[in-house]
Amino acid sequence: MKTVNQKVSIMEKIGYSLGDGSANLVFQMMMMFQLMFYTDVFGIKASAAGAILLLARVFDAFVDPLVGIWSDRTSTRWGKYRPWVLWTAIPFAVFFVLSFCTPDLAERGKIIYAGVTYTLLMAVYSFNNTPYASLGGVMTSDIRERTSISSVRFVTATIATFVVQGLTLPLVAKFGNGDDSRGWFVTILIFAIIGVVLMLITFLSARERITPPPSQRTPIAQDMKDIFSNLPWKAMFVLTLFLFTTLAMWGSSMSYYFNYVVDKNALFIFLRGMGLVEVEGAATASPWHSLLHAFGLIAKADLSNVFAVGFSFFNILGSLIQLAGVILLSGFLAGIFGKRNVFIVCLALTALFTGLFFLPSPTDVGTVFLLNILKSLAYAPTVPLLWAMMGDVADHSEWTHRRRATGFVFAGIVFALKAGLGVGGALCGVIIDNFGFVANQVQSPAAVAGIRLTSSIIPAATFAVGVVALCFYPITKKLNENIQAELSIRRGGADKAR
């Protein structure tokens, strides 16, 4: 097996990470706002919108393995996985924009349009993100370097999360100026253009350093047999499925929670204490206040934008806490206790704090924000670990079967990720619809109860399933070190044989 220096420069790590920043502009938008956009802006019933998110996953069941197989067998002067980042950049942006357009159609036409554009967006996501994730698994075999790459990657991803969750609604209001459809179109168009630029930088920056053994045959049936007999892969598949089911459910539900459950007057008073409301009678505003106002992050006294400002501040605060946790805690804790153990403890704490969101009353805004800080801090160390652990799974498969199929390994996980997005969004839509949710109206007590459940107890339970899955993940810190040592010897022998 051909190997080179396994150290990766900081500039290459940053360049690679920008691809995840680009993908997260799309991912976070789908997770946080897609369902609400369909119900409150495009005018699709919640259960129908949820069905769209779920049915797109059926189509993806065929796309993701295809992408993994195809990318593993790609051979170009740029490598196997890197060229896909280039080839899919513009189609990814185009379908991102189309998925947030609002053509003037009848109800059935809207459902068809939303279903087609969302499904195509998810298909392009597969062709982009599976090779991108696989690229991270072949940039180095060094355990610490791989964790470092993931940490840098998720710093960038968290910044993108900050941008999407914190600025989307204020930018929509600012660009739309009363026309939500126009506001969404302009905002998404800006994000899509930025995304293309970031993908191009990733393509130009990253390099592939691990290649399959030169004598490796590539039968698809053997790829499937290797993967489905791999316990670490199965544990990670279940973890990813329930993790992203939970994130999509909670993210979708919290937008409804802030819009329909949290008391607007209490939220305005809380924001005033944070200095995020209009200053009456002030001759001149501070530069900081003016900057926030320019981004639409200042609440108006008439409460017309208090939901957008409050929810954006909630997300910004969570993103900043998560970013600090990724930088300060993830690599440090994983280096001492191992990735699996850190993931188990932190995800269990995340489930606990998520469940506690059921307790605050509509006027208890301070407690809502406190729980968000605790939840974000608990979840932060896990953020870079998922993909670093998938690189370890690809190594474990090579160690066990003496064959490497990085793309196919990651394809299953990307499928689980997107299936989770679809299932989580669908569950949120179906649950709140069955509790009597009606968009853009004051909600009944039953509808409020449904929103609160999908914001707390239910996602806490699905987080807990992920904790159980991790208990079956066998790659401890010691085993991982042994695997890397043996693979290094094998690869060195392969190089001499050549």
NORQUIZI-V672007 format. One record per backbone hydrogen bond with DSSP energy under -1.0 kcal/mol. CO is the residue of the C=O (numbers start at 1). NH is the residue of the N-H. Records with the same first field share a line. If there is no record, write none. Layout:
BEGIN
CO->NH, NH
END
This chain:
BEGIN
9->13
10->14
11->15
12->16
13->17
14->18
16->19
17->21
18->22
19->23
20->24
21->25
23->27
24->28
26->30
27->31
28->32
29->33, 34
33->37
34->38
35->39
36->40
37->41, 42
38->44
45->49
46->50
47->51
48->52
49->53
50->54
51->55
52->56
54->57
55->59
56->60
57->61
59->62
60->64
63->67
64->68
65->69
66->70
67->71
68->72
69->73
71->74
76->79
82->85
83->87
84->88
88->92
89->93
90->94
91->95
92->96
93->97
94->98
95->99
97->100
98->101
103->105
106->110
107->111
108->112
109->113
110->114
111->115
112->116
113->117
114->118
115->119
116->120
117->121
118->122
119->123
120->124
121->125
122->126
123->127
124->128
125->129
126->130
128->132
129->133
130->134
131->135
132->136
135->138
138->209, 210
142->146
143->147
144->148
145->149
146->150
147->151
148->152
149->153
150->154
151->155
152->156
153->157
154->158
155->159
156->160
157->161
158->162
159->163
160->164
161->165
162->166
163->167
164->168
167->171
168->172
169->173
170->174
171->175
172->176
173->177
176->179
179->183
180->184
181->185
182->186
183->187
184->188
185->189
186->190
187->191
188->192
189->193
190->194
191->195
192->196
193->197
194->198
195->199
196->200
197->201
198->202
199->203
200->204
201->205
202->206
213->216
219->223
220->224
221->225
222->226
223->227
224->228
225->229
227->230
230->234
231->235
232->236
233->237
234->238
235->239
236->240
237->241
238->242
239->243
240->244
241->245
242->246
243->247
244->248
245->249
246->250
247->251
248->252
249->253
250->254
252->256
253->257
254->258
255->259
256->260
257->261, 262
263->267
264->268
265->269
266->270
267->271
268->272
269->273
271->276
272->275
276->299
286->290
287->291
288->292
289->293
290->294
291->295
292->297
293->296
299->278
300->303
305->309
306->310
307->311
308->312
309->313
310->314
311->315
312->316
313->317
314->318
315->319
316->320
317->321
318->322
319->323
320->324
321->325
322->326
323->327
324->328
325->329, 330
329->333
330->334
331->335
332->336
333->337
334->338
338->342
339->343
340->344
341->345
342->346
343->347
344->348
345->349
346->350
347->351
348->352
349->353
350->354
351->355
352->356
354->357
355->358
356->359
361->364
362->263
363->365
364->368
365->369
366->370
367->371
368->372
369->373
370->374
371->375
372->376
373->377
374->378
375->379
376->380
379->382
380->383
382->386
384->388
385->389
386->390
387->391
388->392
389->393
390->394
391->395
392->396
393->397
394->398
395->399
396->400
397->401
398->402
405->409
406->410
407->411
408->412
410->414
411->415
412->416
413->417
414->418
415->419
416->420
417->421
418->422
419->423
420->424
421->425
422->426
423->427
424->428
425->429
426->430
427->431
428->432
429->433
430->434
431->435
432->437
433->436
444->448
445->449
446->450
447->451
448->452
449->453
450->454
453->456, 458
456->460
457->461
458->462
459->463
460->464
461->465
462->466
463->467
464->468
465->469
466->470
467->471
469->472
470->473
474->476
476->480
477->481
478->482
479->483
480->484
481->485
482->486
483->487
484->488
485->489
486->490
487->491
488->492
489->493
490->494
491->495
492->496
493->497
494->498
END
